[in-house]
Structures are given as structure tokens and as C-alpha cells.
Amino acid sequence: MHYNWNWGIFWQESPDGVSTYMDTLLAGLKWTLALSISAWIMALVIGTVIGTIRTMPNKWAVRLANGYVELFRNIPLIVQMFLWYFVMPEIVPASIGNWLKSLPNASFITAFLALGFFTSSRIAVQVSAGINALPRGQKLAGTALGLTLPQTYRYVLLPMSFRIIIPSLTNEFAAIIKNSSVALTIGLVELTAATYSMREFTFQTFESLTGATVIYVLISGIALLLARWLEKAIAIPGFIASGSANTGGH
Amino acid sequence: MFSNFDFDVIQRSWFYLFTTGMKFTLTLTLVAMVGGILFGTVLAMMRLSHSKTISLIATSYVNLIRSVPLVLVIFWFYFLVPYIGAWIIGAKEPVQVGAFSSALITFILFEAAYYCEIMRSGIQSIPRGQVSAGYALGMNYWQMMGNVVLPQAFRNMIPILLTQTIVLFQDVSLVYVLGSVPDFVTVASKIAQRDGRLVEMYMFVAVVYFVMSFGLSTLVKKLQHKVAIIR
């Protein structure tokens, strides 16, 4: 077996002549974090709205929200990225399409939209599961106190359910960081893509892949520690912590 | 908006798309599901083992795989498998294993980590009394596991195992990053680029995936009601 190991490769100069390959990886990491965090915020906002609608009394609103969830859940993320990147600019009016294509960070914006909508449907499921897990009496008590339905959601149901679903939300945050790597297929040079380009220049395949793997493992380790701390800090007294649910998905 | 939508390109290529791309995607999904569940069950039994070392090995493997993106894992195995092959048969040069085997090994090893967690909670959902009862009947560990615990764990977990398989079916689309594996997305995108018909092709791919995944998950929901063990 011939493979020449060279761990020093990370400190060597990359083809741009100014930075090292380590800088290449860190630049990729920055894109990964920027994409994950911005898409996470979008997913959390939309997911909460859709998830709440799924528990409302209005049948048609529930159907619409369910349709939203099914739409974004049943198409692979990579295909959704292609739809936003290649298809969307073509089916909107030509002037908007041309404007979209000429944006300086077109691939970042598309990846943000794709990842945000994709994740929002998964968060919606968790939010509505959290609300449904609350005893029915909570909603009745809210109404009995004279709160309107929106107020009951705002002051009783949502704060309770969010504390219950913290473990699945942190799982989802770990997932969004991993899913952000799919953005390399539309040309965003995030961490995995940076690794791949480093490999193409240096042929030090395993060193570059190891570099990225170590970074991903560190991030998910940090996320895990934060999650544990958060779960303890905001656990509802009297409720048994549900723990990380081992269900399907990533 | 759809004035120059060209349905012709779909009509021309759908047969090829399904007999090549979708056939490959489904084959990979099914074989990886069987392999992943088998290896995942072994991993789950290892994680629950009394031996600290065995349980630590399985736990580290599962946690490592679960913290790395699938795209990166695909790259890892694509480059690593030829070297492992060479190491096993003692060859001097990396062995060319072909795109299908490489993708298959990747998905079995990757999905096994997820199936393992499902099987682990399945095994843990079996009351301890069942284990004791098995031993009391004079069974050894393997008989107890094979005849008492695992059949019940599988039955409890069938809906979640199938849901994970739908995720796997969608995950297979990521072999696109290798460019050389003829899965549904790769084949469709090659035709799309050749004919300059990205809009039509990608929308068609999305519709096909939607219909199949939605259909399968509806079936799984129905099955869930059927297999539920009444307690």
C-alpha cells in the first residue's frame, strides 16, 4: 500500500499564495456556521408558526399546515437545493430571475432558503408533538382564566411545549449543521467542500478528510454539552425529562 | 411562467430514468436497509453488552458516524474502500471496487449507526422480566436474544425502521456528489444538462420523490396501527 502521510499539509501554503490549508478549512467552517445558524433561525420561526397551526381547531388550516410539512419532508434536501437554485430563477418573472442569478452570494442565499424551509417542516412536527403532549387541562385552564386562544398559546402552551421539546430541537440543530454540507452541490464552499478542494490540490485525501471530521465531531460535542446544560437549566419541575428521542431521521 | 415548459424531455427520458436511475436507487436502498438493520442490530447488542470494552467500541462508532455529515462519509468511503481492499487481500495498489460496492458499503455502515439507535431503544423497551423468564426456561444468551427479545423488539420497531428506510431512500440521492454513480438524481441531472432542460427535469425528480416518499410513509402509518402490540 502506497500512501504518503503528511500531517504538516495543514500548515502549508494553499494555491492562493497568502493563506494555509488550515485557513481554507476554517473559511469553510465559517460558511457552515453562517448557513446553519441563519437557516436555523428561519426554521425555528416558520416551524413554530406551522407547528402551532397544526394543533388549531380550524380543519382547513390544519390541512394546509400538514400539506406544508409533507411537501418539504418528502423531497430529498439535495433536490430542494436544485429547485431553489436552478428552477426558481427560471419560473419567476424574468426580471426577478435575472436579479436572483446576479446576486453575489446566490448559492448562500439559495442554500439558506432550501435548508430553512426543509428544517422548518421538521421543527413544525416537533412543535406540534410538544403541544399535543401537554395535558388537555392546560388549554382548558387557560381558557377558564379568561385568556383568548392566542393568549393561551402565547403564555401557557408554547412556553411549556418548548421546554419539553428541547432535546429534539438540539438534535435538530446538530442535524442542520450536518445537512448544511449538501450546499456544496450548488457551489457553496462550506466545510466539506473546502475539504474536497484541499484534497484536489494536495492529493492528501485522508489528512483533509480527517481535518473536517475532527471539526464536525468537535462542533457536535459542543452542541451536546450545551444541550445537556440547557435541558437541566430549563427542565419543568414535576415533568420527567423526555430525553433524546431515538426515532428515525438524522 | 410555464409557457416554454418542455414536457417532451420527460416523455423522451422517463423510461430510461426509471429503468436505470430509479432501479439503482431502489436496489441500493433495499440492500443497504437489510445490511444496515443486520449490522445495526449487532451494534445495538454490543452497546448493551456487559463488557465495557465492547460497549465502548460500539458507542464510539455510532457517535462518530452520527456527528459527521453523510456527504463527508460518502467521500471517506469512496477514497478509503480501495485502500482497505488492498490491505485485506495484501495488494500493493489500491483495489478498484466500483461505484456500486463503494456506495453500498458506505450506506450500510452509515445507516447502521441510525438503525442501531432504533434497535437499542427497541431492545430496551422489552421488560426485563422477559429476559429473566428466558433464562429461567433454561435458554442461553443467544437463544434468549434470538427467540424472546429480538423478535419483540423488531415488531415494536418496524414502523420506525421503515421510516428510517424512507430517510435512507432520500439519502441515496446524495451519491450525486460522486458524479459517477447512476442513481436517480445523477442520471436525471445528466440528462437535464445535456438537453439544457434543468427546470423540467428537477421538477420531475421532485414530483417522483414526493409521490414515492409520501406513498410509502402513508403505508407505514397504516402498518403502524396494524402491528401495534396491544398491552
Contacts between the chains, C-beta under 8 A, distances in Angstrom:
chain1	res1	chain2	res2	distance
A	1	B	83	6.2
A	1	B	86	5.3
A	1	B	87	6.1
A	1	B	91	7.9
A	1	B	92	6.9
A	1	B	94	7.5
A	2	B	92	7.2
A	2	B	93	7.4
A	3	B	83	6.7
A	70	B	214	5.9
A	71	B	210	7.1
A	73	B	213	7.6
A	74	B	170	8.0
A	74	B	209	6.7
A	74	B	210	4.7
A	74	B	213	3.8
A	74	B	214	4.7
A	74	B	217	7.1
A	75	B	170	7.8
A	75	B	206	5.0
A	75	B	209	5.1
A	75	B	210	5.3
A	75	B	213	7.5
A	76	B	170	4.0
A	76	B	171	7.4
A	76	B	173	4.2
A	76	B	174	7.7
A	76	B	185	7.3
A	76	B	209	5.8
A	77	B	170	7.6
A	78	B	173	5.1
A	78	B	174	5.9
A	78	B	176	6.0
A	78	B	185	6.4
A	79	B	173	6.4
A	79	B	185	6.5
A	79	B	202	6.7
A	79	B	205	5.5
A	79	B	206	5.2
A	79	B	209	6.0
A	80	B	206	7.5
A	82	B	189	7.5
A	82	B	198	7.8
A	82	B	202	4.7
A	82	B	205	7.8
A	83	B	202	5.8
A	83	B	203	7.2
A	83	B	206	5.9
A	86	B	198	4.4
A	86	B	199	7.0
A	86	B	202	5.9
A	87	B	198	6.8
A	87	B	199	5.0
A	87	B	202	5.2
A	87	B	203	6.1
A	90	B	198	7.5
A	90	B	199	4.8
A	91	B	1	5.4
A	91	B	2	7.3
A	91	B	199	6.6
A	92	B	1	7.8
A	93	B	1	8.0
A	174	B	67	7.2
A	177	B	69	7.9
A	178	B	67	7.8
A	178	B	68	7.2
A	178	B	69	3.9
A	178	B	70	7.2
A	179	B	69	7.2
A	180	B	69	7.8
A	181	B	69	3.9
A	181	B	70	7.8
A	181	B	71	4.4
A	181	B	72	6.4
A	182	B	69	7.9
A	182	B	71	6.4
A	182	B	174	6.9
A	184	B	71	6.7
A	184	B	177	7.0
A	185	B	176	6.3
A	185	B	177	6.4
A	192	B	69	6.1
A	192	B	71	5.3
A	192	B	72	5.1
A	192	B	75	7.4
A	195	B	72	7.3
A	195	B	75	7.6
A	196	B	75	6.6
A	205	B	79	4.7
A	206	B	79	7.2
A	206	B	80	7.4
A	209	B	72	6.9
A	209	B	75	6.2
A	209	B	76	5.5
A	209	B	79	7.2
A	212	B	72	5.9
A	213	B	64	8.0
A	213	B	68	5.6
A	213	B	72	6.6
A	213	B	76	7.6
A	216	B	67	5.8
A	216	B	68	5.1
A	216	B	69	6.7
A	216	B	72	6.9
A	217	B	64	6.7
A	217	B	67	5.0
A	217	B	68	7.0
A	219	B	67	7.8
A	220	B	66	7.8
A	220	B	67	3.7
A	221	B	67	7.4
A	246	B	117	4.5
A	246	B	118	6.2
A	246	B	120	6.8
A	246	B	121	4.2
A	247	B	118	7.4
A	247	B	160	5.6
A	247	B	163	7.4
A	248	B	114	7.4
A	248	B	118	6.8
A	248	B	160	5.2
A	248	B	161	7.8
A	248	B	163	3.9
A	248	B	164	3.8
A	248	B	166	7.8
A	248	B	167	5.8
A	249	B	163	7.6
A	249	B	164	7.3
A	249	B	167	5.7
A	250	B	70	7.6
A	250	B	114	7.2
A	250	B	167	6.7
A	250	B	171	8.0
